[in-house]
């Protein structure tokens, strides 16, 4: 059906209506005070959004995808914040240790984000640009030693935090993600960092963006490294990301008219669900009774992140806050395609927890069968072989590695008759 339009509203305007953040006086803020924050949406624009959503949500999605694809590949800067390196020789003062409490299956454990501002007796991290931090087992900035990183094994678990992004608007990027660092070379930042963009002067490795966003958008992106990307023979990793999951403006943005108001506190939860060896990442954002849920996978690229990307073995947890005038690849659906200016307002992430997912309830016991003659040895076939490691352990039946090509390939095991 045709998309309803207001007088004077052209097709290109529909694609950018949610970017009219300075269109008038809204929420009690004069238009002259608007600095690119998505909360400054005019009443007229909100009415148009509601009408468009009701009449033809697919039309806006088509426009949204066209806008996103036109900006893909423009993330040309390697700037993802500045690592905290500490004082002379990496020494940390007491206020620089970044002592963080993470609740893991009901137990409060102590870890460290060296250089981060920690509040609420270790339960809240206050973020301001441009720093990025690494989750460590001890208060150190020796980022060359993999053993000093805390690398959670997320498959089969759920990660949950409470977030506050009030006034953290267009051009801002508050994030937490996983990378296969440290790499051997110290790199231009002297922190042995790597990610899926593979910029000069930085290492190149698998990257899973658990979350990037601001009060206008939240996005989850998988950057596996399979070196087989059609049309991009120079890519070691998928620079654009595949799969990618993004909250639509209807679901998440600043101000009224959205399921989740990005200017108010919300809870972010991400489940790494394993089913028959296949990974799905289910992201849920809740705010009171409101809820938005997005599912990523299963897919070949996500499965590559599970095995080759080391999710099964644990990856370094990175978190930070950076800004850019061309953050449109992230928030252009709301903020438009022009130059952006981040407000640099502080962001807060609190109440960090990791929980092991409950297994499926066991099947009811079957009645004892009547004794039958011994059928003799089982024929060869499924269940006769397993993927084993040095003869010491084998994968359980149904595990993804219990296929010969997976076992002897990316799983690194031996296909063993049992």
C-alpha positions in Angstrom: 0.0 0.0 0.0 1.2 3.6 -0.6 3.0 5.3 2.2 0.9 8.1 3.7 2.6 11.5 3.4 2.0 14.9 4.9 1.8 17.9 2.6 5.2 18.8 1.4 6.8 15.6 2.7 8.8 13.9 -0.1 10.0 10.3 -0.4 13.6 11.1 0.8 12.2 13.0 3.7 10.4 9.8 4.9 13.8 8.1 5.1 15.2 10.7 7.3 12.2 11.9 9.4 13.5 10.3 12.5 16.7 12.4 12.0 14.8 15.7 12.3 16.1 16.0 15.9 16.1 19.8 15.9 12.7 20.3 14.3 11.1 22.2 17.1 10.6 22.6 20.8 9.9 19.1 22.3 10.0 17.7 25.8 10.3 21.3 27.1 13.6 21.9 25.4 13.9 24.8 22.9 15.0 23.9 19.4 18.0 26.2 19.8 19.3 24.0 22.7 19.2 20.8 20.6 22.7 19.3 19.9 21.8 16.3 17.8 20.1 14.4 20.6 17.3 12.1 19.3 15.1 13.3 22.2 14.5 16.6 20.3 11.9 15.1 18.0 9.1 17.3 16.8 5.4 16.4 17.5 4.8 16.5 13.8 7.5 14.0 13.1 6.2 11.6 15.8 2.8 11.7 14.2 4.3 10.9 10.8 6.2 8.0 12.3 3.1 6.5 13.9 1.1 6.8 10.6 4.0 5.3 8.6 4.4 2.4 11.1 0.7 1.6 10.9 0.3 1.8 7.2 3.5 0.3 5.8 6.3 -0.8 8.1 8.0 -2.6 5.2 8.3 0.6 3.3 10.4 2.3 6.0 12.5 -0.9 6.5 13.3 -0.7 2.7 14.4 2.9 3.1 16.3 2.1 6.3 18.3 -0.7 4.6 19.1 1.5 1.6 20.4 4.2 4.0 22.4 1.7 6.0 24.0 0.1 2.9 24.9 3.4 1.5 27.0 4.2 4.6 28.5 0.8 4.9 32.3 0.7 4.6 32.6 4.3 5.8 33.9 3.4 9.2 37.3 4.3 7.9 38.9 5.4 11.1 40.7 3.0 13.5 39.7 5.1 16.4 37.6 3.0 18.9 38.8 4.9 21.9 42.1 5.2 23.7 43.3 2.3 25.9 44.2 3.0 29.5 47.9 2.2 29.9 48.4 3.4 33.5 51.3 5.3 34.9 55.0 4.6 34.6 55.6 1.0 33.9 51.9 0.4 33.9 51.7 0.9 37.6 48.2 1.7 39.0 47.1 3.9 41.8 44.4 2.7 44.1 41.8 4.8 42.3 42.9 3.4 38.9 42.4 -0.3 39.6 38.8 -0.3 38.4 37.6 -2.9 40.8 34.3 -4.3 39.4 31.9 -6.8 41.0 30.2 -9.2 38.6 27.5 -11.5 39.9 28.1 -15.0 38.5 25.3 -17.5 39.2 24.5 -15.7 42.5 28.2 -15.3 43.6 29.8 -11.8 43.6 33.3 -12.1 42.0 35.9 -9.3 41.8 37.5 -8.4 38.5 39.1 -5.2 37.2 38.6 -2.6 34.4 41.9 -0.7 34.9 41.4 3.0 34.5 37.7 2.9 34.7 35.6 5.1 37.1 33.8 2.7 39.4 30.9 3.8 41.6 28.3 2.1 44.0 30.9 0.0 45.8 32.0 -1.8 42.6 28.6 -2.2 40.9 28.5 0.7 38.4 30.9 1.8 35.7 30.8 5.5 34.7 31.9 6.0 31.1 33.1 9.2 29.5 35.0 9.4 26.1 37.5 8.5 24.8 38.8 5.6 27.0 38.3 1.9 26.4 39.0 -0.8 29.0 39.8 -4.5 29.2 38.3 -6.9 31.8 41.2 -8.3 33.8 41.6 -10.9 36.5 44.0 -8.6 38.4 44.7 -4.8 38.5 47.2 -4.6 35.7 47.8 -2.9 32.3 50.0 -5.8 31.1 47.9 -6.5 28.1 50.5 -8.8 26.5 49.6 -11.7 28.8 46.5 -13.6 27.9 46.4 -15.3 31.3 45.7 -11.9 33.0 42.5 -11.3 31.0 39.1 -12.5 32.3 37.6 -14.2 29.3 34.1 -15.4 30.1 32.9 -18.5 28.3 29.5 -17.2 27.1 27.9 -20.1 25.2 25.2 -21.5 27.4 25.1 -18.4 29.5 23.3 -15.0 29.7 25.0 -11.6 30.2 22.9 -8.9 31.8 23.5 -5.2 32.8 21.5 -2.1 33.6 22.2 0.8 31.4 21.6 4.6 31.6 22.2 6.6 28.4 20.4 9.8 29.2 21.6 12.5 26.7 24.2 10.1 25.2 23.0 10.8 21.7 24.0 10.9 18.0 27.7 10.6 17.3 28.3 8.7 20.6 29.2 5.0 20.9 28.9 3.2 24.2 29.9 -0.4 23.8 31.0 -3.8 25.1 32.4 -6.4 22.8 34.7 -9.5 22.5 37.9 -9.8 20.5 40.6 -12.5 20.2 43.3 -10.4 21.8 46.1 -10.1 22.8 48.1 -10.5 19.6 51.9 -10.7 19.5 52.5 -7.2 18.2 52.0 -4.4 20.6 50.5 -2.2 17.8 50.2 1.6 17.6 48.5 1.8 21.0 50.9 -0.5 22.7 48.1 -2.7 24.1 48.2 -5.8 21.8 44.7 -5.0 20.6 43.0 -6.5 17.5 39.6 -6.5 16.0 37.7 -7.4 12.8 38.4 -4.1 11.0 42.1 -5.1 10.6 43.4 -1.5 10.4 47.0 -0.8 9.8 48.9 -0.6 13.1 46.3 -2.8 14.9 46.0 -6.5 15.0 43.4 -8.4 13.0 41.2 -10.9 14.7 37.6 -12.1 15.2 35.3 -9.6 16.9 31.8 -10.0 18.4 30.1 -6.7 19.1 27.7 -7.6 22.0 26.4 -4.1 21.9 27.2 -0.7 20.4 24.8 2.2 20.7 23.5 5.4 22.3 20.1 6.7 23.3 19.0 6.5 19.6 20.0 2.9 18.7 21.3 -0.4 19.9 23.2 -2.8 17.6 24.8 -6.3 17.8 27.3 -7.3 15.1 29.3 -10.5 14.3 32.7 -10.1 12.7 34.0 -13.6 12.0 37.2 -14.2 10.1 36.8 -16.9 7.5 38.7 -15.1 4.6 36.1 -16.1 2.0 34.0 -13.0 1.4 32.6 -12.6 -2.1 33.6 -9.3 -3.7 36.1 -8.6 -0.9 39.1 -10.9 -1.5 41.3 -8.6 0.7 39.1 -9.2 3.8 40.4 -11.5 6.4 37.3 -10.8 8.6 33.8 -9.6 7.7 34.3 -5.8 8.2 30.6 -4.9 7.8 29.5 -7.7 10.0 27.3 -10.8 9.3 24.8 -11.3 10.9 23.9 -7.8 12.2 20.9 -7.1 14.4 19.8 -3.5 15.0 16.9 -2.1 17.0 14.5 -0.2 14.8 13.5 3.4 15.7 10.0 2.0 16.6 11.6 -0.3 19.1 14.3 1.9 20.7 15.1 5.6 20.6 15.0 8.7 22.8 11.8 10.2 23.9 8.2 9.1 23.7 6.8 7.1 20.8 9.1 4.1 21.1 8.8 0.7 22.9 12.0 1.5 24.8 12.9 5.2 25.6 16.7 5.4 25.3 16.8 8.4 27.6 15.5 6.3 30.5 17.3 3.4 32.3 16.8 0.0 30.8 18.1 -3.5 31.3 20.1 -5.2 28.5 20.3 -9.0 28.5 22.0 -11.3 26.0 21.7 -15.0 25.9 24.2 -17.2 24.0 21.8 -20.1 23.4 23.2 -23.5 22.3 20.8 -25.9 20.6 22.2 -29.1 19.1 25.6 -27.5 18.8 24.2 -24.4 17.0 24.5 -20.9 18.5 21.8 -18.3 18.7 22.3 -14.9 20.3 19.1 -13.6 21.8 19.2 -10.0 22.9 16.4 -8.6 25.1 15.9 -5.0 26.3 13.4 -4.3 29.0 12.1 -1.2 30.6 9.3 -1.7 33.1 6.7 -3.8 31.3 8.1 -2.9 27.8 10.2 -5.4 26.1 12.1 -5.8 22.8 13.7 -9.0 21.7 16.1 -9.7 18.8 17.5 -13.0 17.7 20.8 -13.5 15.7 21.5 -16.9 14.1 21.9 -19.7 13.7 24.2 -18.9 10.7 27.5 -20.1 9.2 29.3 -16.8 10.2 28.0 -17.0 13.7 29.0 -20.6 13.9 32.5 -19.6 12.8 32.6 -17.1 15.7 31.7 -20.0 18.0 34.6 -22.1 17.0 37.2 -20.3 15.0 36.3 -17.0 16.7 37.0 -18.7 20.1 33.7 -18.0 21.8 34.0 -21.6 23.1 37.4 -20.8 24.5 36.8 -17.3 25.8 37.6 -13.9 24.2 38.8 -10.7 25.8 36.0 -8.4 27.0 36.4 -4.8 25.9 34.2 -1.9 26.9 34.4 1.8 26.3 32.9 5.1 24.9 34.1 6.8 21.7 32.8 9.5 19.5 32.9 10.3 15.8 31.3 12.9 13.4 30.5 10.1 11.0 28.7 7.6 13.3 25.9 7.4 10.7 26.6 3.8 10.0 25.3 3.1 13.5 22.7 5.7 14.2 21.8 7.2 10.8 18.3 5.8 10.9 17.5 8.3 13.6 20.2 10.9 13.3 20.4 11.3 9.5 23.4 11.4 7.2 25.0 14.7 8.2 27.9 15.4 10.5 27.3 14.5 14.1 28.5 15.8 17.4 28.4 13.7 20.4 27.2 15.3 23.6 29.9 13.4 25.6 27.3 13.1 28.4 28.3 10.3 30.9 26.9 6.8 30.5 26.4 4.3 33.3 26.4 0.5 33.2 25.5 -1.2 36.5 24.7 -4.5 38.1 26.8 -6.8 35.9 25.8 -10.4 36.0 26.5 -13.7 34.2 24.1 -16.6 34.7 24.3 -20.2 33.4 21.2 -21.1 31.4 19.0 -23.7 33.0 19.1 -27.0 31.1 16.0 -28.4 29.5 13.9 -30.4 32.0 14.7 -34.1 31.9 12.3 -36.4 30.1 10.1 -38.5 32.3 11.6 -42.0 33.0 10.5 -44.7 30.6 9.2 -48.0 32.0 11.7 -50.8 32.1 11.5 -52.9 28.9 11.0 -56.6 29.0 14.3 -58.5 28.6 15.1 -59.3 25.0 17.8 -61.4 23.4 21.1 -59.7 23.0 21.0 -58.1 19.5 24.7 -58.4 19.1 27.1 -55.6 18.3 25.7 -52.3 17.0 26.2 -51.5 13.4 28.6 -48.8 12.5 27.2 -45.4 11.8 25.9 -42.5 13.9 26.9 -42.9 17.5 29.7 -45.3 16.7 32.3 -42.4 16.5 32.9 -39.4 18.6 35.2 -36.4 18.5 37.9 -37.0 21.1 41.0 -35.1 22.3 44.1 -37.0 23.1 42.1 -40.0 24.3 41.3 -38.1 27.5 37.9 -36.7 26.7 35.2 -36.9 24.0 32.3 -34.6 23.1 28.8 -35.7 24.2 26.4 -37.1 21.6 24.7 -34.3 19.6 27.6 -31.9 20.0 28.4 -29.8 16.9 31.9 -31.3 16.8 30.6 -34.8 16.6 30.7 -34.8 12.8 33.8 -35.9 11.2 34.5 -32.8 9.1 33.9 -30.5 12.1 35.9 -32.7 14.4 39.0 -33.0 12.3 38.6 -29.4 11.0 37.9 -26.4 13.2 37.4 -28.5 16.4 40.9 -29.9 16.3 40.0 -33.4 17.5 40.4 -37.0 16.5 37.6 -38.9 14.9 37.5 -41.9 17.2 35.5 -45.1 17.3 33.9 -45.7 20.7 
